[in-house]
């Protein structure tokens, strides 16, 4: 269930369908619910080398931050960012 966070922390942003496909490639035959590192590393290495998933476009990120900038001052404070990331 945490594989999406791991993949995204590596700079890849697959859709949910692409993430499911990636999981299918990395899963063991055993129904234990875990992806073993020995299976994950080769699959993720190929994804990174092939640049399979593009990062989120800069304009999309900018729009997201603009939506959080309620006062339209061109920035959000550290406190607001922490609040948004942990509470909302």
ZAVO-997184 format. One record per atom (N, C-alpha, C): x, y, z; residue in one letter; atom name. Coordinates in nm, 2 decimals, padded with zeros to 4 digits. Layout:
<atoms>
X | Y | Z | rest | atom
X | Y | Z | A | CA
...
</atoms>
This chain:
<atoms>
X | Y | Z | rest | atom
00.08 | -00.12 | 00.00 | X | N
00.00 | 00.00 | 00.00 | X | CA
00.08 | 00.13 | 00.00 | X | C
00.21 | 00.11 | 00.04 | X | N
00.30 | 00.23 | 00.05 | X | CA
00.39 | 00.25 | -00.08 | X | C
00.37 | 00.16 | -00.17 | X | N
00.46 | 00.16 | -00.29 | X | CA
00.44 | 00.29 | -00.37 | X | C
00.32 | 00.35 | -00.37 | X | N
00.30 | 00.47 | -00.44 | X | CA
00.39 | 00.58 | -00.38 | X | C
00.40 | 00.59 | -00.25 | X | N
00.48 | 00.69 | -00.18 | X | CA
00.63 | 00.67 | -00.22 | X | C
00.67 | 00.54 | -00.22 | X | N
00.81 | 00.51 | -00.25 | X | CA
00.84 | 00.55 | -00.39 | X | C
00.76 | 00.52 | -00.49 | X | N
00.78 | 00.55 | -00.63 | X | CA
00.78 | 00.70 | -00.65 | X | C
00.69 | 00.77 | -00.59 | X | N
00.68 | 00.92 | -00.60 | X | CA
00.80 | 00.98 | -00.53 | X | C
00.86 | 00.93 | -00.43 | X | N
00.97 | 00.98 | -00.36 | X | CA
01.10 | 00.97 | -00.45 | X | C
01.09 | 00.88 | -00.55 | X | N
01.20 | 00.87 | -00.65 | X | CA
01.18 | 00.96 | -00.77 | X | C
01.08 | 01.05 | -00.76 | X | N
01.06 | 01.14 | -00.87 | X | CA
00.98 | 01.09 | -00.98 | X | C
00.91 | 00.98 | -00.96 | X | N
00.82 | 00.93 | -01.07 | X | CA
00.67 | 00.95 | -01.02 | X | C
00.59 | 00.99 | -01.12 | X | N
00.45 | 01.02 | -01.08 | X | CA
00.36 | 00.95 | -01.18 | X | C
00.35 | 00.81 | -01.16 | X | N
00.26 | 00.74 | -01.24 | X | CA
00.11 | 00.76 | -01.20 | X | C
00.02 | 00.73 | -01.30 | X | N
-00.12 | 00.73 | -01.26 | X | CA
-00.15 | 00.61 | -01.18 | X | C
-00.27 | 00.60 | -01.12 | X | N
-00.30 | 00.49 | -01.04 | X | CA
-00.30 | 00.36 | -01.13 | X | C
-00.34 | 00.37 | -01.25 | X | N
-00.34 | 00.25 | -01.34 | X | CA
-00.20 | 00.21 | -01.37 | X | C
-00.11 | 00.30 | -01.39 | X | N
00.03 | 00.27 | -01.42 | X | CA
00.10 | 00.22 | -01.29 | X | C
00.06 | 00.27 | -01.18 | X | N
00.12 | 00.22 | -01.05 | X | CA
00.07 | 00.07 | -01.03 | X | C
-00.05 | 00.04 | -01.06 | X | N
-00.10 | -00.09 | -01.05 | X | CA
-00.02 | -00.19 | -01.14 | X | C
00.00 | -00.14 | -01.26 | X | N
00.08 | -00.22 | -01.36 | X | CA
00.22 | -00.24 | -01.31 | X | C
00.28 | -00.14 | -01.25 | X | N
00.42 | -00.15 | -01.19 | X | CA
00.42 | -00.25 | -01.08 | X | C
00.31 | -00.25 | -01.00 | X | N
00.30 | -00.35 | -00.89 | X | CA
00.29 | -00.49 | -00.94 | X | C
00.22 | -00.51 | -01.04 | X | N
00.20 | -00.64 | -01.10 | X | CA
00.34 | -00.70 | -01.15 | X | C
00.42 | -00.61 | -01.20 | X | N
00.55 | -00.65 | -01.25 | X | CA
00.64 | -00.69 | -01.13 | X | C
00.63 | -00.63 | -01.02 | X | N
00.72 | -00.65 | -00.90 | X | CA
00.67 | -00.75 | -00.80 | X | C
00.55 | -00.79 | -00.81 | X | N
00.49 | -00.88 | -00.71 | X | CA
00.55 | -01.02 | -00.72 | X | C
00.56 | -01.08 | -00.60 | X | N
00.60 | -01.22 | -00.59 | X | CA
00.47 | -01.31 | -00.62 | X | C
00.50 | -01.43 | -00.65 | X | N
00.39 | -01.53 | -00.67 | X | CA
00.31 | -01.55 | -00.54 | X | C
00.38 | -01.53 | -00.43 | X | N
00.32 | -01.56 | -00.30 | X | CA
00.22 | -01.45 | -00.26 | X | C
00.11 | -01.49 | -00.20 | X | N
00.00 | -01.39 | -00.17 | X | CA
00.03 | -01.33 | -00.03 | X | C
00.15 | -01.28 | 00.00 | X | N
00.18 | -01.23 | 00.13 | X | CA
00.15 | -01.08 | 00.14 | X | C
00.12 | -01.01 | 00.03 | X | N
00.09 | -00.87 | 00.03 | X | CA
00.21 | -00.78 | 00.03 | X | C
00.33 | -00.84 | 00.02 | X | N
00.45 | -00.76 | 00.02 | X | CA
00.52 | -00.77 | -00.11 | X | C
00.59 | -00.66 | -00.14 | X | N
00.68 | -00.66 | -00.26 | X | CA
00.82 | -00.68 | -00.21 | X | C
00.89 | -00.78 | -00.25 | X | N
01.02 | -00.80 | -00.20 | X | CA
01.12 | -00.72 | -00.27 | X | C
01.22 | -00.67 | -00.20 | X | N
01.32 | -00.58 | -00.25 | X | CA
01.39 | -00.63 | -00.37 | X | C
01.41 | -00.76 | -00.37 | X | N
01.48 | -00.83 | -00.49 | X | CA
01.40 | -00.82 | -00.61 | X | C
01.27 | -00.81 | -00.60 | X | N
01.18 | -00.80 | -00.72 | X | CA
01.16 | -00.65 | -00.76 | X | C
01.16 | -00.56 | -00.66 | X | N
01.13 | -00.42 | -00.68 | X | CA
01.25 | -00.35 | -00.74 | X | C
01.37 | -00.37 | -00.70 | X | N
01.48 | -00.30 | -00.75 | X | CA
01.50 | -00.31 | -00.90 | X | C
01.50 | -00.43 | -00.96 | X | N
01.51 | -00.44 | -01.11 | X | CA
01.40 | -00.36 | -01.18 | X | C
01.28 | -00.38 | -01.13 | X | N
01.16 | -00.31 | -01.20 | X | CA
01.18 | -00.16 | -01.19 | X | C
01.21 | -00.11 | -01.07 | X | N
01.22 | 00.03 | -01.05 | X | CA
01.35 | 00.09 | -01.12 | X | C
01.45 | 00.01 | -01.13 | X | N
01.57 | 00.06 | -01.20 | X | CA
01.54 | 00.08 | -01.35 | X | C
01.46 | -00.01 | -01.41 | X | N
01.42 | 00.00 | -01.55 | X | CA
01.33 | 00.12 | -01.57 | X | C
01.24 | 00.14 | -01.47 | X | N
01.15 | 00.26 | -01.48 | X | CA
01.24 | 00.39 | -01.48 | X | C
01.33 | 00.40 | -01.39 | X | N
01.42 | 00.52 | -01.38 | X | CA
01.51 | 00.54 | -01.50 | X | C
01.57 | 00.43 | -01.55 | X | N
01.66 | 00.44 | -01.66 | X | CA
01.58 | 00.48 | -01.79 | X | C
01.46 | 00.42 | -01.80 | X | N
01.38 | 00.45 | -01.92 | X | CA
01.30 | 00.58 | -01.91 | X | C
01.31 | 00.64 | -01.80 | X | N
01.23 | 00.76 | -01.77 | X | CA
01.08 | 00.74 | -01.81 | X | C
01.03 | 00.63 | -01.75 | X | N
00.89 | 00.59 | -01.79 | X | CA
00.78 | 00.68 | -01.75 | X | C
00.80 | 00.75 | -01.64 | X | N
00.70 | 00.84 | -01.59 | X | CA
00.75 | 00.98 | -01.57 | X | C
00.69 | 01.08 | -01.64 | X | N
00.74 | 01.21 | -01.64 | X | CA
00.69 | 01.28 | -01.50 | X | C
00.77 | 01.37 | -01.46 | X | N
00.73 | 01.45 | -01.34 | X | CA
00.61 | 01.53 | -01.36 | X | C
00.55 | 01.57 | -01.26 | X | N
00.43 | 01.66 | -01.27 | X | CA
00.47 | 01.79 | -01.33 | X | C
00.40 | 01.84 | -01.43 | X | N
00.44 | 01.97 | -01.50 | X | CA
00.45 | 02.08 | -01.40 | X | C
00.54 | 02.17 | -01.42 | X | N
00.56 | 02.29 | -01.33 | X | CA
00.44 | 02.37 | -01.32 | X | C
00.36 | 02.39 | -01.43 | X | N
00.24 | 02.48 | -01.42 | X | CA
00.14 | 02.42 | -01.33 | X | C
00.13 | 02.29 | -01.33 | X | N
00.03 | 02.22 | -01.24 | X | CA
00.07 | 02.24 | -01.09 | X | C
00.20 | 02.23 | -01.06 | X | N
00.24 | 02.25 | -00.93 | X | CA
00.22 | 02.40 | -00.89 | X | C
00.25 | 02.49 | -00.98 | X | N
00.23 | 02.63 | -00.95 | X | CA
00.08 | 02.66 | -00.92 | X | C
00.00 | 02.60 | -01.00 | X | N
-00.15 | 02.63 | -00.98 | X | CA
-00.19 | 02.57 | -00.84 | X | C
-00.14 | 02.46 | -00.80 | X | N
-00.17 | 02.40 | -00.67 | X | CA
-00.13 | 02.50 | -00.56 | X | C
-00.01 | 02.55 | -00.57 | X | N
00.04 | 02.65 | -00.47 | X | CA
-00.04 | 02.78 | -00.47 | X | C
-00.08 | 02.82 | -00.59 | X | N
-00.16 | 02.94 | -00.60 | X | CA
-00.29 | 02.92 | -00.53 | X | C
-00.35 | 02.80 | -00.54 | X | N
-00.48 | 02.77 | -00.47 | X | CA
-00.46 | 02.78 | -00.32 | X | C
-00.34 | 02.75 | -00.27 | X | N
-00.32 | 02.75 | -00.13 | X | CA
-00.29 | 02.89 | -00.08 | X | C
-00.25 | 02.98 | -00.16 | X | N
-00.21 | 03.12 | -00.13 | X | CA
-00.34 | 03.20 | -00.12 | X | C
-00.41 | 03.19 | -00.01 | X | N
-00.54 | 03.25 | 00.01 | X | CA
-00.52 | 03.41 | 00.00 | X | C
-00.41 | 03.46 | 00.05 | X | N
-00.40 | 03.61 | 00.06 | X | CA
-00.34 | 03.66 | -00.07 | X | C
-00.31 | 03.58 | -00.17 | X | N
-00.25 | 03.62 | -00.30 | X | CA
-00.13 | 03.70 | -00.29 | X | C
-00.04 | 03.66 | -00.19 | X | N
00.08 | 03.73 | -00.17 | X | CA
00.20 | 03.67 | -00.24 | X | C
00.18 | 03.56 | -00.32 | X | N
00.29 | 03.50 | -00.40 | X | CA
00.37 | 03.40 | -00.32 | X | C
00.33 | 03.36 | -00.20 | X | N
00.40 | 03.26 | -00.13 | X | CA
00.30 | 03.21 | -00.02 | X | C
00.34 | 03.09 | 00.04 | X | N
00.27 | 03.04 | 00.15 | X | CA
00.37 | 03.02 | 00.26 | X | C
00.33 | 03.04 | 00.38 | X | N
00.43 | 03.03 | 00.50 | X | CA
00.45 | 02.89 | 00.53 | X | C
00.56 | 02.87 | 00.60 | X | N
00.60 | 02.73 | 00.64 | X | CA
00.49 | 02.67 | 00.72 | X | C
00.43 | 02.75 | 00.81 | X | N
00.33 | 02.71 | 00.90 | X | CA
00.20 | 02.66 | 00.82 | X | C
00.17 | 02.74 | 00.72 | X | N
00.05 | 02.70 | 00.64 | X | CA
00.08 | 02.58 | 00.56 | X | C
00.20 | 02.57 | 00.51 | X | N
00.23 | 02.44 | 00.43 | X | CA
00.23 | 02.32 | 00.52 | X | C
00.28 | 02.33 | 00.64 | X | N
00.28 | 02.22 | 00.74 | X | CA
00.13 | 02.19 | 00.77 | X | C
00.05 | 02.29 | 00.79 | X | N
-00.09 | 02.27 | 00.82 | X | CA
-00.16 | 02.19 | 00.70 | X | C
-00.14 | 02.24 | 00.58 | X | N
-00.20 | 02.18 | 00.46 | X | CA
-00.16 | 02.04 | 00.45 | X | C
-00.03 | 02.01 | 00.47 | X | N
00.02 | 01.88 | 00.45 | X | CA
-00.01 | 01.78 | 00.56 | X | C
-00.04 | 01.83 | 00.67 | X | N
-00.07 | 01.73 | 00.78 | X | CA
-00.22 | 01.73 | 00.83 | X | C
-00.29 | 01.84 | 00.80 | X | N
-00.43 | 01.84 | 00.85 | X | CA
-00.54 | 01.83 | 00.74 | X | C
-00.50 | 01.89 | 00.63 | X | N
-00.61 | 01.90 | 00.52 | X | CA
-00.58 | 01.82 | 00.40 | X | C
</atoms>
